[in-house]
């Protein structure tokens, strides 16, 4: 595998097939994940609003 840092050798020692999990087994982890994602999205929107409202000179914001 080649990355920006050069070539890397990856050795696979074991493979396991995926399967379905019961909702009850993952609901707490799923709720935490969704809450974190919603928080990140809200923070991104808030920061985007601040950047759009600000007058910034001499610096280019990536992704815009």
Backbone as CSV, one residue per row, in Angstrom:
resi,resn,N_x,N_y,N_z,CA_x,CA_y,CA_z,C_x,C_y,C_z
1,UNK,0.839,-1.165,0.000,0.000,0.000,0.000,0.895,1.242,0.000
2,UNK,0.578,2.216,-0.852,1.348,3.443,-0.909,0.528,4.592,-0.339
3,UNK,1.149,5.364,0.561,0.519,6.551,1.119,1.418,7.737,0.815
4,UNK,1.046,8.906,1.325,1.862,10.097,1.118,3.221,9.972,1.787
5,UNK,3.372,9.017,2.702,4.632,8.828,3.412,5.484,7.707,2.824
6,UNK,5.003,7.067,1.771,5.750,5.990,1.138,4.947,4.699,1.141
7,UNK,5.660,3.584,0.968,5.013,2.272,0.911,4.923,1.657,2.302
8,UNK,3.842,0.929,2.543,3.637,0.231,3.809,3.269,-1.210,3.490
9,UNK,3.807,-2.118,4.266,3.487,-3.543,4.108,2.498,-3.917,5.194
10,UNK,1.389,-4.527,4.791,0.341,-4.909,5.725,0.200,-6.422,5.686
11,UNK,0.284,-7.036,6.853,0.139,-8.480,6.950,-1.210,-8.802,7.574
12,UNK,-1.995,-9.635,6.886,-3.300,-10.052,7.392,-3.130,-11.397,8.071
13,UNK,-3.436,-11.434,9.368,-3.289,-12.678,10.125,-4.604,-13.416,10.298
14,UNK,-5.713,-12.711,10.185,-7.009,-13.338,10.414,-8.087,-12.526,9.712
15,UNK,-9.094,-13.196,9.217,-10.250,-12.537,8.610,-11.497,-13.102,9.244
16,UNK,-12.438,-12.198,9.514,-13.718,-12.619,10.061,-14.817,-11.962,9.247
17,UNK,-15.839,-12.722,8.934,-16.946,-12.156,8.184,-17.839,-11.354,9.132
18,UNK,-18.422,-10.318,8.615,-19.317,-9.493,9.419,-20.661,-10.167,9.591
19,UNK,-21.409,-9.680,10.519,-22.729,-10.246,10.761,-23.652,-9.200,11.343
20,UNK,-24.887,-9.551,11.502,-25.866,-8.645,12.080,-25.751,-8.671,13.603
21,UNK,-26.020,-7.502,14.183,-26.013,-7.397,15.633,-27.410,-6.985,16.087
22,UNK,-27.789,-7.433,17.242,-29.093,-7.075,17.793,-29.077,-5.611,18.210
23,UNK,-30.172,-4.926,17.962,-30.286,-3.513,18.314,-30.028,-3.302,19.807
24,UNK,-30.554,-4.162,20.631,-30.386,-4.044,22.079,-28.912,-4.084,22.486
25,UNK,-28.105,-4.795,21.716,-26.677,-4.914,22.033,-25.899,-3.646,21.689
26,UNK,-26.402,-2.859,20.749,-25.630,-1.699,20.288,-26.333,-0.359,20.495
27,UNK,-27.526,-0.363,21.059,-28.305,0.875,21.112,-27.601,1.980,21.893
28,UNK,-26.934,1.680,23.003,-26.243,2.718,23.775,-25.086,3.306,22.983
29,UNK,-24.324,2.458,22.336,-23.188,2.907,21.521,-23.674,3.702,20.312
30,UNK,-24.768,3.259,19.708,-25.346,3.957,18.559,-25.864,5.336,18.968
31,UNK,-26.525,5.420,20.108,-27.032,6.701,20.588,-25.881,7.670,20.852
32,UNK,-24.813,7.197,21.461,-23.645,8.039,21.718,-23.044,8.536,20.407
33,UNK,-22.922,7.635,19.437,-22.359,7.998,18.134,-23.213,9.063,17.448
34,UNK,-24.524,8.877,17.444,-25.415,9.831,16.784,-25.404,11.186,17.492
35,UNK,-25.332,11.179,18.817,-25.241,12.438,19.565,-23.942,13.174,19.245
36,UNK,-22.833,12.448,19.162,-21.553,13.062,18.823,-21.580,13.639,17.412
37,UNK,-22.172,12.907,16.478,-22.264,13.389,15.099,-23.131,14.655,15.023
38,UNK,-24.230,14.679,15.741,-25.095,15.855,15.744,-24.352,17.047,16.346
39,UNK,-23.587,16.813,17.404,-22.803,17.881,18.017,-21.744,18.424,17.078
40,UNK,-21.073,17.529,16.371,-20.055,17.953,15.405,-20.680,18.764,14.272
41,UNK,-21.839,18.314,13.796,-22.512,19.028,12.717,-22.938,20.418,13.177
42,UNK,-23.473,20.516,14.393,-23.888,21.815,14.925,-22.688,22.736,15.082
43,UNK,-21.564,22.204,15.570,-20.357,23.011,15.732,-19.840,23.472,14.375
44,UNK,-19.871,22.600,13.393,-19.420,22.957,12.046,-20.290,24.082,11.469
45,UNK,-21.597,23.965,11.632,-22.496,25.002,11.129,-22.246,26.328,11.839
46,UNK,-22.051,26.280,13.153,-21.806,27.491,13.928,-20.498,28.156,13.477
47,UNK,-19.436,27.360,13.340,-18.156,27.909,12.907,-18.238,28.451,11.486
48,UNK,-18.984,27.792,10.620,-19.161,28.288,9.255,-19.861,29.638,9.251
49,UNK,-20.853,29.795,10.119,-21.542,31.079,10.225,-20.589,32.170,10.717
50,UNK,-19.747,31.833,11.681,-18.777,32.809,12.183,-17.790,33.209,11.094
51,UNK,-17.312,32.228,10.328,-16.356,32.503,9.256,-17.017,33.353,8.178
52,UNK,-18.249,33.014,7.822,-18.954,33.787,6.788,-19.185,35.229,7.233
53,UNK,-19.423,35.444,8.526,-19.699,36.784,9.037,-18.423,37.588,9.277
54,UNK,-17.289,36.896,9.378,-16.039,37.582,9.696,-15.375,38.124,8.434
55,UNK,-14.620,39.178,8.611,-13.830,39.716,7.509,-12.387,39.261,7.757
56,UNK,-11.987,38.248,7.010,-10.664,37.646,7.186,-9.838,37.971,5.954
57,UNK,-8.693,38.557,6.167,-7.821,38.923,5.037,-6.468,38.223,5.193
58,UNK,-5.911,37.836,4.076,-4.576,37.251,4.075,-4.536,35.788,4.416
59,UNK,-5.700,35.143,4.502,-5.734,33.720,4.819,-6.900,33.090,4.082
60,UNK,-6.661,31.950,3.478,-7.701,31.248,2.738,-8.194,30.065,3.558
61,UNK,-9.483,30.024,3.832,-10.078,28.909,4.567,-10.250,27.732,3.609
62,UNK,-9.693,26.576,3.955,-9.806,25.389,3.118,-11.246,24.917,3.020
63,UNK,-11.603,24.363,1.873,-12.931,23.789,1.691,-13.989,24.784,1.265
64,UNK,-13.632,26.016,1.117,-14.615,27.026,0.697,-14.256,27.557,-0.655
